[in-house]
Amino acid sequence: MDQENVNAGRTVAAPAERVFAVLADPTAHSAIDGTGWVQEAADRAPLTEVGQIFRMGMYHANHPDGDYQVANQVLVLDPPRAIGWRTGTEKDDGHLEFGGWIWRYDLAPLGPSETLVTLTYDWSAVPQSLREHIRFPPFGPDHLSDSLHHLAELVSGR
């Protein structure tokens, strides 16, 4: 595959500020994900600055431990227009190591009560050593659209 990113878009019936607030809340991420991979937020504080680290409990049947934790670093924080982070792990000595993939949400207001949300997953910086063990993207073709559907439901209170 030559393309090293995928994206999906959806119109959400809410102002961009409300959508952004949900995305900046790590405790909402498991509900947005919808695969069962993303579990509870270990760091529950809202995302407020570039460089901020937030950890999430994860589960994946193909992971050697099943349950594990990721450390995410905020790379983009432009309220209420964009938010994004890279995912990695924290070593026993506290050193963070990132895998080379990024999650990014871009929000474009379509009026006072609608927002076009584009979710992009980019794995262009993943080193070859990881690509030998993990298929990219590591999810099916409907995952991004499904996540945006969950986000829309969460934002609207359904």
C-alpha positions as CSV (number, residue, x, y, z in Angstrom):
1,M,0.0,0.0,0.0
2,D,1.5,3.3,-1.1
3,Q,-0.9,5.4,1.0
4,E,0.2,5.7,4.6
5,N,-2.9,7.4,6.1
6,V,-6.7,7.0,6.0
7,N,-9.4,9.4,6.9
8,A,-13.2,9.7,7.3
9,G,-15.5,12.6,7.7
10,R,-18.9,13.1,9.3
11,T,-21.2,16.0,10.0
12,V,-22.0,16.1,13.7
13,A,-25.1,18.0,15.0
14,A,-23.3,20.1,17.6
15,P,-21.1,23.2,17.7
16,A,-17.4,22.7,17.2
17,E,-16.7,23.7,20.8
18,R,-18.8,20.9,22.2
19,V,-17.2,18.3,19.8
20,F,-13.7,19.5,20.7
21,A,-14.5,19.3,24.5
22,V,-15.5,15.7,24.1
23,L,-12.3,14.9,22.1
24,A,-10.2,16.7,24.7
25,D,-11.6,14.4,27.4
26,P,-9.6,11.2,27.7
27,T,-12.5,9.6,29.7
28,A,-14.6,9.7,26.5
29,H,-12.1,8.0,24.2
30,S,-13.3,4.4,25.0
31,A,-16.8,5.3,24.0
32,I,-15.6,7.0,20.8
33,D,-13.4,4.1,19.8
34,G,-16.1,1.4,19.9
35,T,-13.8,-1.6,19.2
36,G,-13.2,-2.6,22.8
37,W,-9.5,-1.9,22.4
38,V,-9.5,1.4,24.2
39,Q,-10.3,0.9,27.9
40,E,-10.3,3.4,30.8
41,A,-8.3,6.5,30.8
42,A,-5.4,6.3,33.3
43,D,-4.9,10.1,33.1
44,R,-8.3,11.7,33.3
45,A,-7.4,15.4,33.0
46,P,-8.6,17.2,29.9
47,L,-6.1,17.7,27.1
48,T,-5.0,21.3,27.3
49,E,-1.5,21.7,25.8
50,V,0.8,20.4,23.1
51,G,3.3,18.0,24.7
52,Q,0.8,16.7,27.3
53,I,1.0,13.0,28.0
54,F,-2.1,11.0,28.7
55,R,-2.3,7.3,29.3
56,M,-5.0,4.9,28.3
57,G,-5.7,1.3,29.3
58,M,-6.0,-0.9,26.3
59,Y,-6.9,-4.5,25.4
60,H,-6.2,-6.5,22.3
61,A,-6.3,-10.2,21.9
62,N,-3.2,-10.2,19.7
63,H,-1.1,-8.2,22.2
64,P,1.3,-10.4,24.2
65,D,-0.2,-9.2,27.5
66,G,-3.9,-8.8,26.4
67,D,-4.3,-5.8,28.7
68,Y,-1.7,-3.1,28.4
69,Q,-1.3,0.7,28.6
70,V,-0.3,3.3,26.0
71,A,1.1,6.7,26.5
72,N,-0.2,9.4,24.1
73,Q,1.5,12.7,23.5
74,V,-0.6,15.7,22.3
75,L,0.9,17.0,19.0
76,V,-1.9,19.3,17.9
77,L,-4.2,21.4,20.1
78,D,-6.0,24.2,18.3
79,P,-9.4,24.6,20.1
80,P,-11.9,24.2,18.6
81,R,-10.4,23.4,15.2
82,A,-7.9,20.5,15.6
83,I,-6.6,18.0,18.1
84,G,-4.2,15.1,17.6
85,W,-1.8,12.8,19.4
86,R,0.8,10.1,18.8
87,T,0.7,6.8,20.6
88,G,3.5,5.0,22.3
89,T,4.6,3.2,25.4
90,E,6.3,4.1,28.6
91,K,9.3,2.0,29.6
92,D,10.0,1.0,33.2
93,D,12.5,3.8,33.5
94,G,9.8,6.4,32.4
95,H,11.2,6.8,28.9
96,L,8.5,7.3,26.3
97,E,8.8,5.4,22.9
98,F,6.4,6.3,20.1
99,G,5.4,3.9,17.4
100,G,5.0,6.4,14.5
101,W,1.3,6.6,14.2
102,I,-0.9,9.7,14.8
103,W,-4.6,10.2,15.4
104,R,-5.9,13.6,14.4
105,Y,-9.4,15.2,14.4
106,D,-10.0,18.3,12.3
107,L,-13.3,20.3,13.0
108,A,-14.9,22.7,10.6
109,P,-18.0,24.6,11.8
110,L,-20.9,24.3,9.3
111,G,-23.0,26.9,11.2
112,P,-23.8,27.4,14.8
113,S,-25.0,23.8,15.5
114,E,-23.2,21.6,13.0
115,T,-19.5,20.6,12.6
116,L,-17.7,18.6,9.9
117,V,-15.3,16.3,11.7
118,T,-12.5,14.6,9.8
119,L,-10.6,11.8,11.6
120,T,-7.2,10.9,10.1
121,Y,-5.0,8.0,11.1
122,D,-1.4,8.4,9.8
123,W,1.2,5.7,10.1
124,S,3.8,7.3,7.7
125,A,6.4,7.5,10.5
126,V,6.2,3.8,11.6
127,P,9.6,2.2,11.4
128,Q,10.1,-0.9,9.3
129,S,10.9,-3.0,12.4
130,L,7.3,-2.4,13.6
131,R,5.8,-2.9,10.2
132,E,7.2,-6.4,10.2
133,H,5.0,-7.3,13.2
134,I,1.9,-5.0,12.8
135,R,-0.3,-4.6,9.8
136,F,-1.2,-1.0,9.0
137,P,-3.8,0.2,9.5
138,P,-4.4,-2.3,12.3
139,F,-8.2,-2.0,11.9
140,G,-10.9,-2.7,9.3
141,P,-12.1,-0.1,6.7
142,D,-15.1,0.9,8.7
143,H,-13.3,1.8,12.0
144,L,-12.9,5.5,11.4
145,S,-16.5,6.0,10.2
146,D,-17.7,3.9,13.2
147,S,-15.7,6.1,15.6
148,L,-17.1,9.2,14.1
149,H,-20.6,7.7,14.5
150,H,-19.9,7.0,18.2
151,L,-18.5,10.6,18.6
152,A,-21.7,12.0,17.1
153,E,-23.9,10.0,19.5
154,L,-21.8,10.9,22.5
155,V,-21.8,14.6,21.6
156,S,-25.6,14.6,21.1
157,G,-26.3,12.8,24.3
158,R,-27.8,9.7,22.6
